[in-house]
Amino acid sequence: MEKWQNQTEKQMLEQIRSSIGKVQLPVDSYNEQIMNRIEHMEIKGGSKLIKKTLAAACVAVMIGLGTVTAGFISPVWADTLSQFPVFSSIFKHTDPGLKLAAEKGLTTSPNMSVTKDGVTLSVTEVFYDGTRLAIGFERAGIMDERVLAEITDFKTHDFDQSTKGLLGLPVVTQVSGEPISFGSSSTGDVEGQAQTLLLELNELRNTAALGDEFKVDISVPVAQIAEPFEFQVTVKKVTEGVINLTPGQGASKGSFHYTVKSLDITPATLRLIVTSEGEVPASPEQTGEYAPTEVFYELVDDAGNVINPRQMGYAMAKAVQHPILDNLYNTLPQIPKTITVRPYTCTFDSELNILLDANGERVKTYYKELETTIVIP
């Protein structure tokens, strides 16, 4: 497959014709339909887009036919199909925010591919809203259902090399070589979407310096392949439907006080940055062998929709006070008129186990006097 990157358009067409001609289909007109499609694409040819997408488009036609004729496709052709990346929206299979962004057409599709030693890796989809950068990858040429290798050392990014084609952690930098600054990240296979990987860089920092459009270099190590797969991708910021607020609102209970430093609402994400000081409040039930956890911040819109931070980890210590918290939340169904911040704590027992209710959910202690409601203009 590496040779396809350097072939002329004519050679590519001839190879596709040859491959399709060998497929044993039950109805002769199927071959004719595919060939007609190729001829139609030839008429519009001459562009770089044709060279990059013609093979994938023809394979997509074949897969469409394969839904009703799979029993007639030879093992040789099935193996050929496995070598092609077939681009689709990875984001539609992830969290509600990215799914909504993909459905609204707010993502970009670089559709860039690199092939080395029989493995093809593609960057298929990108989303950036100033709060998080999400990048979707698709792998072809390897039949293993696993995509991300086991990471053996997150500091050095070392990973299991025992199986060819497994991916290590992608590294994203600015073209100057400077890193993209972020608070947290996640990388993993996309559930229900075979041969795909999703990378998210969250709580992005210094985004004003990046601007609304910039390029990033992406390097992805692959098991048993010496050189990493490298891409340079243009990132475009979504500005439609983005609201950035600096409310400066907050509330107090005893010595504890918090302030909402900023609230960012985008089509895919809510981001809340809170500063606080003082001793974490405790209810009468959180005394003796029990104690409060750190403070969590729940958001409720004017329609009653409730959302919690996407990451609900906690410190294994009693009443930890965080001077600043930067939390991401999934998007709300629509832009609200108001958002109420509802602080609460959970409860530790003497062995630092969080108390759970009959449904296995954390027992929450709310503090009405700490609530504050932010009006969305």
Secondary structure as UniProt FT lines:
FT   HELIX           2..6
FT   HELIX           9..21
FT   HELIX           28..43
FT   HELIX           48..69
FT   HELIX           70..72
FT   HELIX           75..81
FT   TURN            82..83
FT   HELIX           91..93
FT   HELIX           96..103
FT   TURN            104..105
FT   STRAND          112..116
FT   TURN            117..118
FT   STRAND          119..128
FT   STRAND          133..140
FT   STRAND          151..153
FT   TURN            154..157
FT   STRAND          158..159
FT   TURN            164..165
FT   STRAND          171..174
FT   TURN            175..176
FT   STRAND          184..189
FT   TURN            191..192
FT   TURN            194..195
FT   STRAND          196..202
FT   HELIX           207..210
FT   STRAND          213..220
FT   TURN            223..224
FT   STRAND          229..236
FT   TURN            240..241
FT   STRAND          243..245
FT   STRAND          250..253
FT   TURN            254..255
FT   STRAND          256..265
FT   STRAND          269..277
FT   HELIX           284..286
FT   TURN            288..289
FT   STRAND          291..301
FT   TURN            302..303
FT   STRAND          306..307
FT   TURN            318..319
FT   STRAND          324..330
FT   STRAND          338..348
FT   TURN            350..351
FT   TURN            358..359
FT   STRAND          365..366
FT   HELIX           368..370
FT   STRAND          372..375
//
